[in-house]
């Protein structure tokens, strides 16, 4: 009885008809992640892009890397069963954005306050 349950055990909230990940999807995700990493190093250390376009190219590659991780490893899709996961991701991105923006705001104000205190 334990062997039957072992192969059909799913995460809470995952319905029986939902597809599960297989080795092919993980291998494709790993291949794409490695390819994007190599391309990032090539872009940053060669003259492949115009020098002022390198930061933008790296940002685009970083977002592509995030997309590969979300789709192939975290299995975040656009189906109705992924709504809670997408909302949790959006909330996490919002929190990270608020922390970064707040830190920049505080650091910028500290810098200006230090300039005002000079003799």
C-alpha positions in Angstrom: 0.0 0.0 0.0 2.9 2.4 0.7 4.3 1.9 -2.8 1.0 2.9 -4.5 0.7 6.1 -2.4 4.4 7.0 -3.0 4.0 7.5 -6.8 0.6 9.3 -6.6 1.4 11.6 -3.7 1.0 15.3 -4.7 1.6 18.6 -3.0 -1.5 20.0 -1.2 -3.6 22.1 -3.6 -2.4 20.3 -6.7 -5.3 18.6 -8.5 -5.1 15.1 -9.9 -5.4 16.2 -13.5 -2.6 18.7 -13.3 0.6 17.7 -15.1 3.6 17.0 -13.0 7.2 17.9 -13.9 9.3 15.3 -15.7 13.0 15.0 -16.4 12.7 16.6 -19.8 11.3 19.9 -18.5 14.0 20.1 -15.8 16.7 19.3 -18.3 15.3 21.9 -20.8 15.2 24.5 -17.9 18.8 23.6 -16.9 20.0 23.9 -20.4 18.3 27.3 -20.9 19.6 28.6 -17.6 23.2 27.5 -18.4 22.9 29.0 -21.9 21.6 32.4 -20.6 24.4 32.4 -18.0 27.0 31.8 -20.6 25.5 34.5 -22.9 25.6 37.0 -20.0 29.3 36.4 -19.5 30.0 36.7 -23.2 28.0 39.9 -23.5 29.8 41.5 -20.5 33.3 40.5 -21.5 33.3 41.0 -25.3 32.5 43.8 -27.7 29.4 41.9 -28.9 27.2 44.8 -27.8 27.8 48.6 -28.0 29.4 49.5 -24.6 26.5 51.7 -23.5 24.0 48.8 -24.4 25.7 46.2 -22.2 23.8 47.0 -19.0 20.5 46.9 -20.8 21.5 43.6 -22.5 22.3 42.1 -19.1 19.0 43.3 -17.6 17.1 41.6 -20.5 19.1 38.4 -20.0 18.5 38.6 -16.2 14.7 38.8 -16.8 14.9 35.9 -19.2 16.7 33.9 -16.6 14.0 34.8 -14.0 11.4 33.6 -16.5 13.2 30.3 -17.1 13.4 29.7 -13.4 9.7 30.5 -12.8 8.4 28.4 -15.7 10.7 25.4 -15.6 11.7 25.0 -12.0 8.8 26.7 -10.0 6.2 25.6 -12.6 4.5 28.9 -12.5 2.0 28.9 -15.4 -0.9 31.1 -16.5 -3.6 28.5 -15.8 -6.4 29.1 -13.3 -4.7 26.7 -10.8 -1.7 29.0 -10.6 -3.6 32.1 -9.5 -2.5 31.9 -5.9 1.1 31.3 -6.9 1.1 34.3 -9.2 -0.5 36.5 -6.5 2.2 35.4 -4.0 4.9 36.1 -6.5 3.5 39.6 -7.2 3.3 40.3 -3.5 6.9 39.2 -3.1 8.0 41.4 -5.9 6.1 44.3 -4.4 7.8 43.8 -1.0 11.2 43.6 -2.5 10.6 46.7 -4.6 9.4 48.6 -1.5 12.5 47.5 0.5 14.9 48.6 -2.3 13.1 51.9 -3.0 12.9 52.7 0.8 16.6 51.9 1.2 17.5 54.1 -1.7 15.3 56.9 -0.3 16.8 56.6 3.1 20.4 56.5 1.8 19.8 59.5 -0.5 18.3 61.5 2.4 21.2 60.6 4.7 23.6 61.8 2.0 21.9 65.1 1.7 21.7 65.5 5.5 25.4 64.9 5.8 26.1 67.6 3.2 24.0 70.1 5.2 26.0 69.4 8.4 29.4 70.3 6.9 31.1 73.3 8.5 
